[in-house]
Amino acid sequence: MLRVEELSHSFLNGNETTAVLQQISFNVHKGEMIALLGSSGSGKSTLLNLMAGLMKPTEGQIYISDHNIVEMSENRLAEFRRKHIGFIFQAYELISHLTVRENVELPLVFQSIHPSIRKKKSLALLEQVGIPDKAELFPSQLSGGQQQRVSIARSLITEPSVIFADEPTGNLDTKTEDEIISILKHLNQTMKTTFIIVTHEREVAAQTEKIITLRDGFLVTEQEAAQDQLQAGGILIEN
């Protein structure tokens, strides 16, 4: 469903080139829920932006549903994102003057979908995420966890091929974090939607089917990731 091949990316700062990602390759199957795990500076945010078509890589290819997004023009890519890619943000990114229902419907407005269809789909999704009674409220009237539920519903409204969740629990307390992850897992299982969750939290990553770990711009093996985890816990590893 999503295929990353020999992906590398560098940033030019004056006369200096800084390599951020180097020779990244992996596959994500349709309906999988995976975690992209890495600490700050590991390159995971850059990789997310590349996979979502928000940036062009220095080298390599990215396929979503057999479409090579690297080779698309900017106009074609923008249209592709609207139809095939959903986003869940750490900071929710809801529009304050729109109601909950209107926020969820917004991606369909850009596709010129009839208002009655938009309303029906948005209310059904708000039911799915457990806040059907909040449809006519405004974001400021909701808790952080409820706002994230709205963001989740909005990401699903276009029935995308893949949803990228960028630190979706980063602003939430532990209890609410567990609730949000449970919702994502339920939606993944019932709607067969592919989720890629970008996180620095091992507890969040551990609840997904597969973990892809980045360190300093490189993919690391499961053994190396396990060693990192042990070292982070203060356990000495002998060679």
Secondary structure, DSSP 8 states (H G I E B T S, - for coil): -EEEEEEEEEEEETTEEEEEEEEEEEEE-TT-EEEEE--TTSSHHHHHHHHTTSS--SEEEEEETTEEGGGS-HHHHHHHHHHHEEEE-TT----TTS-HHHHHHHHHHTTT--HHHHHHHHHHHHHHTT-GGGTTS-GGGS-HHHHHHHHHHHHHTT--SEEEEESTTTTS-HHHHHHHHHHHHHHHHHH--EEEEEES-HHHHTTSSEEEEEETTEE--HHHHHHHHHHHTT-----
